[in-house]
């Protein structure tokens, strides 16, 4: 029988305090096959917005019971309280994980809007992965590297720097998604129109 548990940044940092992080608000780190720490018979609910960017290899999971395969240049993104069960990871897998707390997202109204629209779009379309082009993958990879670097330096305005980096990252993800996805929006019971993802503007 598969057991489930609640997993969040607090628990993650308690087990791995060496990971790049800002308080318990943001955790962003690189992993490979040898780093895996989840038991084969365990699944978990994650409390944070969760994103995985696969660099090499392949992973297979069940997300709320739905089978998902993640391969190179692919993003997996979902909100809090999704049930994840790991099925398989190839031995050559390398990936970057980002876990963003609710308080981090809601502290910045713009980041709140961006991530809310992104998550709603993916949930509405029953889409939890984004296949990136090589160019798009390079941009996301660079932004995640910047974020990991920021959390290992001292800076008087580090929190705002990290917020800005998260804004930039999710703006680019939303932009890439909007180029690949058409959203169905109900206007009335009789009229349905189709429009592309619209982001808040200044």
N, C-alpha and C positions, 0 to 999 in steps of 0.2 A: 504494500500500500504506500502510495506517495504521500509524504507529509508536506504541509505548507507552513510558512512562517512569514512574519512581517520583516522586511529588510529596508533600512534607510541609511542616510549618510552617517548618522550617529553610530549605528552598529558597524557600518563599514569601516569607519575611522578607528573604532575601538579595536577591531581586528587587524587593521592595516594603517597605523598612524603615519607611516612614511609616505603615503600617497599624496600627490600635489592637491592641496585643498585650501579654501578660504573659510575659516571657522568650520561650521557644519552646513554652510550655505551652498557651496560649490565644490564638487570633487571631479577632477578630470585627470585620467591616467591612461597609460599605455599598458597593454597586456599581451601575453601570448599563451600558448597551450599549457606550458608548465606552471603558469600562475593561477590556473583555475582552482577554486576552493569550494565549489558547491558540490554536495553529495549527489550521487546519481539518483537517489530515491527522494529528492527534495525539490519542491517548487516554492516560489516566494512571491509575495506582494511587495512591490517597491513603492515607497511613499513619495518619491520625487519624480519630476519630469526626467525621463531616462532616454539617453541617446547612445547608440553604438555605431561607430564608423569602422567598417572592416577594411583593413589594408591588404591582408593576404589570407588565403585559406577560405574555409567555409564553416558555417555553424547552422544548426537546425534547432528550432525551439517550438514549443507550443505557447502561444500568447492568447490567454483566455480560451484555450482549447483549439485555437486555429493554428494550423501548421505554417511556419514561416522559415524559409531558407535565406540566409544572409551570406553574400559573396563580396569579393573585392569591389571597392568604389560604391558600396551600398550603405545607406543610413537606415537604421532602425530607430524609430522615435515613437514614444507613447507617454501618456500622462501617468499620474499616480494611480495606485490600486489596480494595476493590471497583473494578472497571474501569469508568471513565467515559469516554464518547465524546460530545462535544457535536455535535448535529446542526443545531440552529436556535435563534436567539434573536430575538425581535421587537425593533425599534429603540426601543420605549418601555419595555423591561424595566428594572425596578429591584428589587434584592433585597439581603438581608443574609446573609452567610455566617459560620458559626461552625465553627472547627476546633479540636477538643479533644484534646490528646495523651493517650496511654495512661497516662503517669505522673501527669498531673493527675487523671484519673479514679480511679486506684488509690490515690492518697494519701488519699482520703476514702472510707471503707467504705460510707457511705450513698450517695454519688454513684456508687460502683461498682455497688451493687445496683440503683439506679434505672435507670442507663443499660444495664446488662446485661439487665434485665427488658424494658426498652423495645425494645432491639435484637433480643432473642430473639423477642419477640412479633411484631414486624414481619417478621422473617426467616421465622418459622414460617408466617405467613399470606401470605407472598410479597407483602408490602405495604411499600413504601418511602416512600409519601407519606401525609400526613394533610390532609384538607380541613377547614379551620377555619371556624367560624361567624364572623361579624363581631365578636362579643363576644370570642371566643377569640383571634382574630387581634390585636385591640387589646391584650390582655394580653401575648401573646408579643412583639409589637412593642415595647411599653414595657419589657419585661424585657431585650430585646436592646439597646435604647438605654441602659439603665442599665449593662449590662455594658460597652458601648463607652466610656461615660463613665468608669467605674471605671479602665479601663486607660490613661486620660489624666490621672490625678491622682496626687498623692503622698499616701500614707496609711501609717502605721506597721504596720497590720495588713491591707495590701492583699491579700495572698495569701488570707487567710481571708475577706475580703469578696468576692473573686472566686469562691471556692469556694461561699460561701453563695448568691451570685447564680446560679451554675450549678445548684446544688441546687434552688433555687426554679423556675428555668426548666424543668428536666427533670421535676420533680414535676408541674408544670402540664401539660406535654406528655403525660406518662403518664396523668394524670387525664383529659385530653381524649380520648386514645386509648381508654381503658377504657370510655368512654361510647359509643364507636362500634364497638368490636371485641369479639367473643366468641372466647375462646381454647379450642381443642380440647386436652384434656389426657388422655393415656392412663393409666388407673389399672392395668389389667391387660390381658392379651391378649384377654379376653372382654368386659371392661367398659370403656366409654368414657363419660366425663361431660363436661359443658360448664360452664365457669366464667368469670367476668369476671376481668380482670387484677387480681392482688393485689400490693400494694406492701408493703415492709417497714414495720413500725410501731415506734415507740419503746418 
